[in-house]
Amino acid sequence: MNIVMIVGSLRKESFNKQLANTMEERFKEKINLKIADIGSLPLFNQDEEHDPPQVVKDFKAEIAQADGIVMVTPEYNWSVPGVLKNALDWASRVDKVFIGKPVMVLGVTPGVAGTLRAQTHLRQILSAPGIQSKVLAPGSNEILISFANEKFDEGQLIDEDTLNFLDRKVEAFIDFVKTA
Ligand SMILES: Cc1cc2nc3c(=O)[nH]c(=O)nc-3n(C[C@H](O)[C@H](O)[C@H](O)COP(=O)(O)O)c2cc1C
């Protein structure tokens, strides 16, 4: 199963990137997780949507070929970072590569609310007509990681409770992708 991860932070020491790296390593026997390079995408310009720069074409092809998408996002000012929204805007036009794609949403913050507001916005964006992905239902599948400073060390998520929770949610996502 090939899963593309989209990380909403370009920061070198990003907790969200650390989470993505932890997942890539932890679940490698079960799924092939690969982080997409959304930092190289130019700002969306509708004039270019029919013949976008090659990096955009490559990104869209990566999404189109994936069995599912994992989105790992920080919260910026109660919403998703612009870099993540920019990637989704490119993907939402012309060939609309997100339509019907199974998506799992996660987020990490050093704060208390675990990126809840960003994830709520993200779920709304993922329902837009040009995106319409199949998102793992929030119900019991909200992965809101707060107090990051206490849960990460040396570039990895190390908090056992969070890792065990993550194991169960990734299993749920694998089942979701298989049946989507
Ligand atoms: C522009 C900006 C806005 C932020 N707004 C929020 C916010 O609304 N809620 C929150 O919990 N943290 C907020 N933060 C703090 C981030 O959660 C924190 O910087 C986090 O480490 C970013 O994710 P990263 O470690 O993956 O880069 C904000 C940070 C920045 C730089």
The ligand as a MOL file (V3000), in Angstrom:
LIG
                    3D

  0  0  0     0  0            999 V3000
M  V30 BEGIN CTAB
M  V30 COUNTS 31 33 0 0 0
M  V30 BEGIN ATOM
M  V30 1 C 2.3830 31.6720 12.4340 0
M  V30 2 C 2.1330 30.7680 13.6130 0
M  V30 3 C 0.8540 30.6750 14.1370 0
M  V30 4 C 0.5960 29.7740 15.1810 0
M  V30 5 N -0.6950 29.6140 15.6270 0
M  V30 6 C -0.9720 28.5890 16.4760 0
M  V30 7 C -2.3360 28.2470 16.7750 0
M  V30 8 O -3.2870 28.8650 16.3160 0
M  V30 9 N -2.5500 27.1900 17.6060 0
M  V30 10 C -1.5110 26.4440 18.1330 0
M  V30 11 O -1.7660 25.4900 18.8770 0
M  V30 12 N -0.2270 26.7670 17.8830 0
M  V30 13 C 0.0580 27.8160 17.0700 0
M  V30 14 N 1.3750 28.1110 16.7460 0
M  V30 15 C 2.4480 27.3660 17.4100 0
M  V30 16 C 2.7290 26.0710 16.6520 0
M  V30 17 O 1.8460 25.0670 17.1220 0
M  V30 18 C 4.1750 25.6430 16.9030 0
M  V30 19 O 5.0530 26.6110 16.3980 0
M  V30 20 C 4.4560 24.2890 16.2920 0
M  V30 21 O 5.6820 23.8090 16.7750 0
M  V30 22 C 4.4390 24.3510 14.7770 0
M  V30 23 O 4.4960 23.0720 14.2210 0
M  V30 24 P 5.8830 22.3920 13.7950 0
M  V30 25 O 6.6260 22.0940 15.0810 0
M  V30 26 O 5.4890 21.1720 13.0760 0
M  V30 27 O 6.6240 23.3720 12.9390 0
M  V30 28 C 1.6490 29.0130 15.7370 0
M  V30 29 C 2.9370 29.1530 15.2060 0
M  V30 30 C 3.1770 30.0040 14.1590 0
M  V30 31 C 4.5920 30.0910 13.5930 0
M  V30 END ATOM
M  V30 BEGIN BOND
M  V30 1 1 1 2
M  V30 2 1 2 3
M  V30 3 2 2 30
M  V30 4 2 3 4
M  V30 5 1 4 5
M  V30 6 1 4 28
M  V30 7 2 5 6
M  V30 8 1 6 7
M  V30 9 1 6 13
M  V30 10 2 7 8
M  V30 11 1 7 9
M  V30 12 1 9 10
M  V30 13 2 10 11
M  V30 14 1 10 12
M  V30 15 2 12 13
M  V30 16 1 13 14
M  V30 17 1 14 15
M  V30 18 1 14 28
M  V30 19 1 15 16
M  V30 20 1 16 17
M  V30 21 1 16 18
M  V30 22 1 18 19
M  V30 23 1 18 20
M  V30 24 1 20 21
M  V30 25 1 20 22
M  V30 26 1 22 23
M  V30 27 1 23 24
M  V30 28 2 24 25
M  V30 29 1 24 26
M  V30 30 1 24 27
M  V30 31 2 28 29
M  V30 32 1 29 30
M  V30 33 1 30 31
M  V30 END BOND
M  V30 END CTAB
M  END
